[in-house]
Amino acid sequence: MPCCGPKLSLFCTLISIWGVIMLPILGLLLNFHSTAFAEDFAEVETGKEFQSADELWNAVKTKYETAALNCWIAAGCYGVTLLISVHQCYYNFKRSSV
């Protein structure tokens, strides 16, 4: 049963492929605590003073892990969207060739 046309299903397939490729890479980089994202976690907790470097590191580490988990969850959502979009592409192109 089609729920979108051939152009939309192809577009969603391409966007989903991009999400399935990009987000796990981003999740891996965040999981390895890449310094490229250090600016994003500069203000770990606004207004909170850290008593030691360990407290600051633990707060930053938690932010990295949370962001990495969010990337993995989003990649899974894109994977589901990819399956649905590929099914719609298959159905639309099969229907147009008949």
Secondary structure as UniProt FT lines:
FT   HELIX           6..31
FT   TURN            32..33
FT   HELIX           35..41
FT   TURN            46..47
FT   HELIX           53..97
//
